[in-house]
């Protein structure tokens, strides 16, 4: 009978019942040192990486408990073991050299600090618990982010260590108004999250909204800022991102100085910026490190690439299928000649090439860097030439797909680039059925959708919809920096006017 019970039991390991450990609430220390040690060990299920070290402290037994992978052995010896063994003082708080020392009377709190890289010190005949922070700080060096490279400006970015990222931000903004708030998210993993904002600039309603959404997250784990993004964004079913991802401290600083809020996560080199608009994703640090004419020209090219990557394949399908009369006669005959021996309709022809480009792009990302670059170049040349000679795709379609792919690479944000690539396919289907009318309705539907979107209360199409002329100075083009005498109103900052007049020297020269 027990055999059938084990088969039909919901527990995959039969009737074995494991002890549930929630560590909720406060747990006062026991009078006995051995009972405290036993409670901590049972709370972590006697894991093998929990180490115990006994040290003599003024004829009293002191027990050091620490997680071996999380603690620095050198700091453990220099800050704790050596001073405790050598001291003649009877106050342990004066002996420990760790810059972060905490005294608690809660065993559950001590266990969580233990898992965070701290060492728990238990003393004989004392109910107080000493918690010294001695974390292992192994991390990669600071370098420029691969996906946000610039020609001019700082060439360093965030790393996977939260304290390092906040230090980089503090170096950019040496102002007492910069406020950092910490959170612990994830019921099981307890990931450390940091929120940064300027106290004198950020709108209190925006800060409260971010705080409310973060505290309302109920999840076992938060693997990355991508999880946070889906939990806090206003319209999760929209293809357009409503949170900006960046790995650059200078870009984060610029956002905070506009009254926005940045969200960081431990073990991830990414900062989330809120609120954002559509035009935020087409702005790069290079726009401001170069002169305003050059920056405006490049930004216009970038915005034009948005339209090209979204509309060009659909426009080609509509023209070839329904509206060849819009082309010059010679060009129409030339395109018609290349399509005579193609066995597929323009839609299947475009889908074949677009999917091939997506496969090559994905393969280049997953493979090691040297091999990925090779597969991107060689794969594009070989496959493009092969499908044309085989008669499956015309030369014109290869050109259209190539221009579309290059245009999608001009988008500075990978999230926005992916959204445009996804939206391109339904527009191609609509164009193949309804022609130019289908494209027109597709673009109108997209504009209506964008007009309805918002990010933390900020209209997604601001300052174009609703129209604000004063904020247009840094939208389609970038006017000179000294023209930015007011902050953008998209984040509703507390202080709207900038506190400087950088070309006062002109008035002084005129007076002389």
C-alpha positions in Angstrom: 0.0 0.0 0.0 2.9 2.4 0.8 4.2 1.7 -2.7 1.1 3.2 -4.3 1.1 6.1 -1.9 4.6 7.0 -2.9 3.6 6.9 -6.6 0.5 9.1 -6.3 2.0 11.5 -3.8 2.4 15.1 -4.9 5.9 15.1 -3.4 8.3 13.9 -6.0 10.6 12.4 -3.3 7.9 10.3 -1.8 6.6 10.9 1.7 9.7 12.7 2.8 8.8 16.0 4.5 11.4 18.7 4.7 11.4 21.2 7.5 10.0 24.6 6.4 12.2 27.5 7.3 10.7 31.0 6.9 12.7 33.1 9.3 9.9 35.5 9.7 9.6 37.9 12.6 12.1 38.5 15.4 13.9 35.7 17.3 15.6 36.6 20.6 18.9 34.9 21.3 19.1 32.0 23.6 20.9 32.1 26.9 23.2 29.3 25.8 25.9 29.9 23.2 25.5 26.4 21.9 21.7 26.9 21.3 22.4 30.1 19.3 24.9 28.3 17.1 22.5 25.3 16.6 19.7 27.6 15.6 21.8 29.4 13.0 23.1 26.2 11.6 19.6 24.7 11.3 18.3 27.8 9.7 20.7 27.3 6.8 20.2 23.5 6.9 23.8 22.9 8.0 25.2 24.0 4.7 28.9 23.0 4.2 30.0 26.5 3.3 29.0 27.9 6.7 32.3 28.0 8.7 32.7 28.2 12.4 35.8 29.6 14.2 36.4 29.6 17.9 38.5 32.4 19.4 39.5 33.2 23.0 38.4 36.7 24.1 39.5 37.7 27.6 39.0 34.1 28.9 35.6 33.9 27.2 34.7 31.8 24.2 33.9 33.7 21.1 32.4 31.9 18.0 32.7 33.4 14.6 30.2 32.2 12.0 30.6 33.2 8.3 29.8 32.0 4.8 33.1 31.0 3.2 32.4 32.2 -0.4 30.9 35.5 0.8 33.6 36.7 3.2 37.1 37.9 2.5 39.6 35.7 4.5 42.1 38.5 4.7 39.6 41.0 6.1 38.3 38.3 8.5 41.8 37.9 9.9 42.8 41.5 9.9 39.6 43.0 11.2 38.4 40.3 13.6 40.5 37.3 14.5 43.8 39.0 15.1 42.5 42.0 17.1 40.3 39.7 19.2 43.2 37.4 20.1 45.6 40.2 20.9 43.4 42.6 22.9 43.2 43.0 26.6 40.0 45.2 26.5 36.8 43.6 27.6 34.5 45.6 25.3 34.3 43.7 22.0 32.9 46.8 20.2 36.1 48.7 20.8 38.2 45.8 19.5 36.7 45.0 16.1 38.3 47.0 13.3 35.6 46.5 10.7 34.3 49.8 9.4 30.7 48.4 9.5 29.8 47.0 12.9 26.3 46.3 14.0 25.0 45.0 17.3 21.7 43.2 17.2 19.5 41.0 19.4 17.7 39.2 16.6 18.9 35.8 15.4 16.9 36.0 12.2 18.4 39.4 11.3 21.9 38.0 12.0 21.2 35.1 9.6 20.3 37.5 6.7 23.4 39.5 7.4 25.4 36.3 7.4 24.1 35.5 3.9 25.0 39.0 2.8 28.7 38.6 3.5 28.9 39.5 7.2 30.5 37.6 10.0 28.4 36.9 13.1 30.2 36.9 16.4 28.6 35.2 19.4 30.0 35.6 22.9 29.7 33.3 25.8 27.4 34.6 28.6 26.1 37.5 26.4 22.9 37.8 24.5 24.0 40.5 22.1 25.1 39.5 18.6 28.0 41.3 16.9 27.8 41.6 13.1 30.9 42.7 11.2 30.8 43.3 7.5 33.8 41.6 5.8 32.5 41.0 2.2 34.5 39.4 -0.6 34.9 42.3 -3.0 36.1 40.4 -6.1 34.7 42.1 -9.2 35.7 43.0 -12.7 37.4 46.2 -13.6 35.6 49.3 -14.6 35.5 49.6 -18.4 33.4 51.2 -21.2 30.1 49.5 -21.9 30.1 47.6 -25.2 26.6 48.6 -26.1 27.0 52.4 -25.3 30.3 53.4 -26.7 31.0 57.1 -27.4 33.6 59.0 -29.4 34.1 61.7 -26.8 33.3 61.7 -23.1 33.9 59.3 -20.2 34.9 55.8 -21.2 33.8 53.9 -18.1 30.6 52.3 -17.1 28.8 50.4 -14.3 29.9 46.9 -13.1 28.2 44.1 -11.2 28.9 45.6 -7.8 26.2 48.0 -6.4 28.6 49.9 -4.1 31.0 50.6 -7.0 28.1 51.8 -9.2 26.9 54.2 -6.5 30.5 55.4 -6.0 30.7 56.2 -9.7 27.4 58.1 -9.5 28.6 60.0 -6.4 31.8 61.0 -8.3 29.6 62.5 -11.1 27.3 64.3 -8.6 29.1 65.6 -5.6 26.1 67.2 -4.0 24.3 66.6 -0.7 21.0 66.6 -2.4 21.8 63.2 -4.0 19.7 60.7 -2.0 20.1 56.9 -2.1 17.3 54.6 -0.8 17.9 50.8 -0.3 15.3 48.0 -0.7 15.3 44.3 -0.3 13.2 42.6 -2.9 12.6 38.9 -3.5 11.2 36.8 -0.7 13.8 34.1 -1.2 16.7 35.8 -2.8 16.4 39.2 -1.0 18.1 41.2 -3.8 19.5 44.6 -2.8 18.0 47.4 -4.8 19.0 51.1 -4.7 17.0 54.1 -5.8 18.8 57.4 -6.5 17.3 60.8 -7.0 18.0 64.5 -6.4 16.1 65.6 -3.3 15.8 69.3 -4.5 14.8 68.3 -8.1 12.8 65.1 -8.2 9.1 65.5 -7.9 7.9 64.0 -4.5 5.0 62.4 -6.3 7.4 60.6 -8.7 9.6 59.4 -5.8 6.5 58.1 -3.9 5.2 56.4 -7.0 8.6 54.6 -7.5 8.7 53.7 -3.8 5.1 52.3 -3.9 5.6 50.2 -7.0 8.9 48.7 -5.6 7.4 47.9 -2.2 4.3 46.3 -3.9 6.5 43.7 -5.7 5.8 40.2 -4.4 8.1 37.7 -5.9 10.4 34.9 -4.8 13.3 36.3 -6.8 14.4 39.4 -8.8 17.0 38.1 -11.3 17.8 41.4 -13.0 16.6 44.9 -13.7 14.6 43.4 -16.5 12.4 41.8 -13.8 12.0 45.2 -12.2 11.1 46.8 -15.5 8.2 44.5 -16.1 6.9 44.9 -12.5 6.9 48.7 -12.4 6.2 49.8 -16.0 2.7 51.3 -16.7 1.8 49.3 -19.9 3.4 45.9 -19.8 1.6 44.7 -23.0 2.9 47.5 -25.1 5.8 46.7 -27.5 7.5 50.0 -26.6 9.8 50.2 -23.5 8.8 52.6 -20.8 12.0 52.4 -18.8 15.4 53.4 -20.1 18.4 51.0 -19.5 21.8 52.5 -19.3 25.3 51.4 -18.1 26.8 54.9 -18.2 27.1 57.1 -15.1 27.2 60.3 -17.1 23.8 59.4 -18.7 22.4 58.6 -15.3 23.7 61.9 -13.9 22.0 63.8 -16.8 18.7 62.1 -16.0 18.9 62.8 -12.3 19.6 66.5 -13.0 16.4 66.6 -15.0 14.4 65.4 -11.9 14.2 61.7 -12.9 14.8 58.7 -10.7 17.4 55.9 -11.2 17.0 52.3 -10.0 20.1 50.0 -9.4 20.3 46.3 -8.6 23.0 44.3 -7.0 25.0 42.0 -9.4 23.9 43.9 -12.5 25.7 46.8 -14.4 22.4 48.5 -15.4 20.5 51.5 -14.1 16.8 52.0 -14.9 15.8 55.6 -15.6 12.1 56.7 -15.1 10.2 58.5 -16.5 11.1 58.4 -20.2 9.7 59.5 -23.5 10.1 58.2 -27.0 12.7 60.8 -27.9 14.8 59.7 -24.8 15.7 56.5 -26.6 17.2 58.4 -29.5 19.5 60.6 -27.5 23.1 59.6 -26.8 26.0 61.2 -24.8 27.7 61.9 -28.1 25.0 64.4 -29.0 26.2 66.6 -26.1 29.9 66.0 -26.3 30.0 67.3 -29.9 29.0 70.7 -31.2 25.3 71.3 -31.5 25.1 71.4 -35.3 26.8 68.0 -35.6 24.8 66.6 -32.7 21.5 67.8 -34.3 22.5 66.3 -37.7 23.3 62.9 -36.3 20.1 62.9 -34.2 18.0 63.7 -37.3 19.7 60.8 -39.1 18.9 58.6 -36.1 15.2 59.6 -36.2 15.1 59.1 -39.9 16.5 55.6 -39.4 13.5 54.9 -37.1 11.1 55.5 -40.0 13.2 53.6 -42.5 13.6 50.5 -40.4 9.9 50.5 -39.7 8.3 51.4 -43.0 10.8 50.5 -45.8 10.1 46.8 -46.2 6.3 47.4 -46.0 6.6 50.2 -48.5 8.5 48.0 -50.9 5.9 45.3 -50.7 3.0 47.7 -51.2 4.7 49.4 -54.2 5.7 46.2 -56.0 2.3 44.5 -55.4 -0.2 47.4 -55.8 1.4 50.7 -56.7 4.2 50.4 -59.3 2.9 53.6 -61.0 4.5 55.7 -58.2 8.0 54.7 -59.5 9.8 56.3 -62.4 9.2 54.2 -65.6 12.8 53.1 -65.9 13.0 52.1 -62.3 9.7 50.3 -62.4 10.8 48.2 -65.5 14.2 47.5 -63.8 12.5 46.2 -60.6 9.9 44.3 -62.6 12.7 42.6 -64.6 14.4 41.3 -61.4 11.0 39.9 -60.1 10.1 37.8 -63.2 11.9 34.7 -62.2 11.2 34.9 -58.4 8.7 32.1 -57.4 7.5 33.8 -54.2 5.3 36.8 -53.7 7.0 39.9 -52.3 5.7 39.2 -48.7 7.3 35.7 -48.6 10.4 37.2 -50.3 10.7 39.8 -47.6 10.0 37.4 -44.7 12.7 35.0 -46.0 15.3 37.8 -46.0 14.2 39.4 -42.7 14.2 36.1 -40.9 17.6 35.3 -42.3 19.0 38.6 -41.0 17.5 38.0 -37.6 19.1 34.5 -37.5 22.5 36.0 -38.4 22.1 38.7 -35.8 21.2 36.3 -33.1 24.0 33.9 -34.0 26.5 36.8 -33.9 25.3 37.6 -30.3 25.5 34.1 -29.0 28.9 33.1 -30.5 32.2 34.3 -29.1 33.2 37.8 -30.2 35.7 36.9 -33.0 33.5 34.2 -34.4 30.4 36.4 -34.1 31.9 39.1 -36.2 32.9 36.5 -38.8 29.5 35.0 -39.0 27.9 38.4 -39.4 30.0 39.4 -42.3 30.6 36.1 -44.1 27.1 34.9 -43.4 25.5 38.0 -44.8 27.6 38.0 -48.0 27.4 34.3 -48.7 23.7 33.8 -47.9 22.7 37.1 -49.8 24.6 36.1 -52.9 23.4 32.5 -52.7 19.7 33.3 -52.5 19.9 35.8 -55.4 21.7 33.3 -57.7 19.3 30.6 -56.7 16.4 32.8 -57.8 14.6 32.9 -54.5 15.1 36.6 -53.8 15.6 39.6 -56.0 18.6 42.1 -55.8 16.2 44.9 -54.9 14.9 42.9 -51.9 18.4 42.3 -50.7 19.1 46.0 -50.9 15.9 46.9 -49.1 16.6 44.4 -46.2 20.2 45.6 -46.0 19.2 49.2 -45.6 16.5 48.3 -43.1 19.0 46.3 -41.0 21.6 49.1 -41.0 18.9 51.6 -40.0 17.8 49.4 -37.0 21.5 49.4 -35.8 21.4 53.2 -35.5 19.0 53.1 -32.6 21.0 53.7 -29.4 18.7 51.6 -27.2 18.6 47.9 -27.7 15.0 47.7 -26.2 13.7 50.3 -28.7 15.6 48.6 -31.6 14.0 45.2 -30.8 10.5 46.8 -30.6 10.9 48.3 -34.1 12.1 45.0 -35.5 9.1 43.2 -34.0 6.6 45.8 -35.3 8.0 45.7 -38.8 6.5 42.3 -39.4 2.8 43.1 -38.8 3.1 46.2 -41.0 4.5 44.0 -43.8 1.5 41.7 -43.6 -0.9 44.7 -43.7 0.9 46.2 -46.7 0.7 42.9 -48.6 -3.1 42.8 -48.1 -4.1 46.4 -48.4 -1.2 48.2 -50.0 -0.5 51.9 -49.1 -3.8 52.2 -47.4 -2.7 49.4 -45.0 0.5 51.2 -44.3 -1.4 54.4 -43.6 -3.7 52.8 -41.1 -0.8 50.9 -39.5 1.1 54.1 -38.9 -2.1 55.8 -37.6 -2.7 53.0 -35.2 0.9 53.2 -34.0 0.6 56.9 -33.4 -2.6 56.5 -31.5 -1.0 53.8 -29.4 2.0 56.1 -28.7 -0.2 59.0 -27.8 -2.0 56.8 -25.2 1.2 55.6 -23.6 2.7 57.2 -20.5 5.7 56.5 -18.2 5.1 57.2 -14.5 2.6 59.9 -15.5 4.6 61.4 -18.3 3.1 61.3 -21.8 5.3 59.0 -24.0 5.3 61.4 -27.0 6.1 64.6 -24.9 7.0 67.3 -25.8 5.5 66.7 -29.3 2.1 65.4 -27.8 1.2 67.4 -25.8 3.1 70.1 -27.6 5.5 72.2 -25.6 7.6 74.6 -27.7 10.1 75.3 -24.9 11.1 71.6 -24.6 11.5 71.1 -28.3 15.0 72.5 -28.1 16.3 69.0 -27.3 14.0 66.8 -29.2 14.4 66.5 -32.9 17.5 68.7 -32.9 19.8 69.9 -30.1 20.2 73.6 -29.7 23.3 75.1 -28.1 23.8 74.1 -24.4 23.5 77.7 -23.3 20.0 77.8 -24.6 18.9 75.2 -22.0 17.9 77.7 -19.4 15.0 75.5 -18.3 14.8 71.8 -17.5 12.4 69.6 -19.5 9.0 69.4 -17.9 8.5 65.7 -18.6 9.5 64.6 -15.1 7.9 67.7 -13.5 11.0 68.8 -11.6 10.7 71.0 -8.5 13.1 73.5 -9.9 12.4 74.3 -13.5 14.9 77.0 -14.3 18.6 76.3 -14.5 20.7 78.4 -12.1 23.3 79.7 -14.5 23.9 82.1 -17.4 27.0 80.7 -19.1 27.5 83.5 -21.7 27.5 86.4 -19.4 30.9 87.3 -20.8 29.2 88.6 -24.0 27.4 91.3 -22.0 30.6 92.2 -20.2 32.5 92.6 -23.5 29.7 94.8 -24.9 29.9 97.1 -21.9 33.7 97.5 -22.3 
